[in-house]
Amino acid sequence: MDREKAVVQILRKRRKSLAFMIISGIGLIIILNILITLTNNLNDIKNLVSVMLLVVFGIIIYLIIERIISVYIYLLTEDYLGFGKKIGKREHIILEIPIKDIVRYESASELEVDTELSNTYYFIYGEPRETTKFGEYYKEGKKYRFIFNPNERINRILERKLSS
């Protein structure tokens, strides 16, 4: 994807409060401490279980923080519509769709249940809004759908490209 000529939108989400983060962190530490204390009754494997608990809690905390600080990005180039996640300065493209493959692009209010769908990709936070759009495309004979909240510029450019 030619990133230099892309129209980029970063979808921000509502920030969690600092108090919620602090209380959640303290709660996780207390639960971890209780679990490690309970492993003291195990004779032979208490050290192994304690280390495994630390690793599991480390992974859980990483996933929670990653979910809190990551944001969705939408990239629109001459030929592709791309969706990804951004954490700090690092971007990871999740889905790239050639614009010529998009067969349907409408408001999410027009969304209907479709039993032929192979998968639906959601690139929104929370419930769909009035600006939420969806698109459908075929890949290898299977039908896919994506749902996102484009800004006015991306929506206008995409509608123009799809109508021509």
C-alpha positions in Angstrom: 0.0 0.0 0.0 1.4 3.4 -1.0 1.4 5.1 2.4 2.7 8.4 1.1 -0.4 9.3 -0.9 -2.9 7.8 1.5 -5.7 9.6 3.2 -5.4 8.6 6.8 -8.0 8.7 9.6 -7.2 7.7 13.2 -10.4 6.6 15.1 -10.0 7.8 18.6 -11.9 6.2 21.5 -13.1 7.6 24.7 -10.3 7.6 27.3 -10.6 5.6 30.4 -10.4 7.6 33.6 -7.1 7.6 35.6 -9.0 6.5 38.7 -10.4 3.4 36.9 -6.9 2.5 35.7 -5.4 2.8 39.2 -8.2 0.9 41.0 -7.9 -1.9 38.3 -4.2 -2.1 38.7 -4.4 -2.3 42.5 -7.1 -4.9 42.2 -5.0 -7.1 39.9 -2.0 -6.8 42.2 -4.2 -7.9 45.3 -5.6 -10.8 43.4 -2.1 -11.9 42.3 -0.8 -11.6 45.8 -3.7 -13.7 47.2 -3.1 -16.4 44.6 0.6 -16.5 45.2 0.0 -16.7 49.0 -2.4 -19.7 48.4 0.4 -21.5 46.5 2.5 -21.5 49.7 0.5 -24.6 50.8 1.8 -26.5 47.8 5.1 -28.2 48.8 6.9 -29.4 45.6 5.6 -27.1 42.9 4.9 -23.8 44.7 7.7 -21.9 43.0 6.7 -23.2 39.5 3.0 -22.2 40.1 4.1 -18.8 41.4 6.2 -18.1 38.3 3.3 -19.3 36.0 0.9 -17.0 37.8 3.3 -14.0 37.3 3.6 -14.9 33.6 -0.2 -15.3 33.2 -0.9 -12.0 35.0 1.9 -10.3 32.9 0.1 -11.4 29.7 -3.3 -10.3 31.0 -2.0 -6.9 31.9 -0.2 -6.5 28.5 -3.4 -7.4 26.7 -5.5 -4.9 28.8 -3.0 -2.1 28.3 -2.7 -2.9 24.6 -6.5 -2.7 24.2 -6.7 0.6 26.1 -3.9 2.5 24.2 -4.5 1.1 20.7 -6.6 2.9 18.1 -8.0 2.0 14.7 -6.6 3.6 11.6 -8.2 3.8 8.1 -6.1 4.2 5.1 -7.4 5.1 1.7 -5.0 5.1 -1.3 -5.6 5.2 -5.0 -6.4 1.5 -5.2 -6.9 0.2 -1.7 -8.9 0.7 1.5 -6.9 -0.4 4.5 -7.7 -0.9 8.1 -5.2 -1.3 10.9 -4.3 -0.8 14.6 -1.9 1.8 15.9 -0.1 1.5 19.2 2.2 4.5 19.8 4.1 5.0 16.5 3.8 1.3 15.4 1.1 0.5 12.9 -0.2 -2.9 12.0 -2.4 -3.3 8.9 -5.1 -5.9 9.6 -7.1 -5.8 6.3 -6.4 -4.4 2.8 -9.2 -4.4 0.3 -8.8 -3.4 -3.4 -11.4 -0.7 -4.1 -12.4 -2.5 -7.3 -13.5 -5.5 -5.2 -16.0 -3.6 -3.1 -19.4 -4.5 -4.4 -21.6 -2.7 -1.8 -21.0 0.4 0.3 -23.8 1.9 2.3 -24.9 3.3 5.7 -24.9 0.8 8.6 -28.6 1.6 9.0 -29.2 -0.4 5.7 -27.4 -3.4 7.3 -29.2 -6.7 6.9 -28.5 -10.2 8.1 -26.7 -12.2 5.4 -26.2 -15.9 5.8 -23.7 -16.0 2.9 -21.1 -14.0 4.8 -17.9 -15.7 5.7 -16.8 -13.0 8.2 -17.6 -9.4 9.3 -14.7 -7.2 10.3 -15.6 -4.4 12.9 -13.4 -1.3 12.9 -15.5 0.7 15.3 -15.8 1.3 19.0 -19.1 0.7 20.7 -22.4 0.8 18.8 -22.7 2.0 15.2 -23.5 5.7 14.8 -25.4 7.5 12.0 -22.0 8.0 10.2 -21.1 4.3 10.4 -20.7 2.6 7.0 -20.4 -0.9 5.8 -19.0 -2.5 2.7 -19.0 -5.9 1.2 -16.5 -7.6 -1.0 -15.6 -11.0 -2.4 -12.3 -12.8 -1.9 -11.7 -16.3 -3.2 -15.4 -16.8 -3.8 -16.3 -15.9 -0.3 -18.3 -12.9 0.8 -16.9 -10.6 3.5 -18.2 -7.4 5.2 -16.4 -4.6 7.0 -17.9 -1.9 9.3 -16.2 1.4 10.0 -16.8 5.1 10.8 -15.1 7.1 8.0 -14.8 10.8 8.3 -16.4 13.0 5.7 -13.3 13.2 3.5 -12.7 9.4 3.3 -16.5 8.8 2.8 -16.7 11.3 -0.1 -13.5 10.0 -1.8 -14.6 6.4 -1.5 -18.1 7.1 -2.8 -16.7 8.9 -5.8 -14.2 6.0 -6.5 -17.0 3.4 -6.2 -19.4 5.3 -8.4 -17.0 5.6 -11.3 
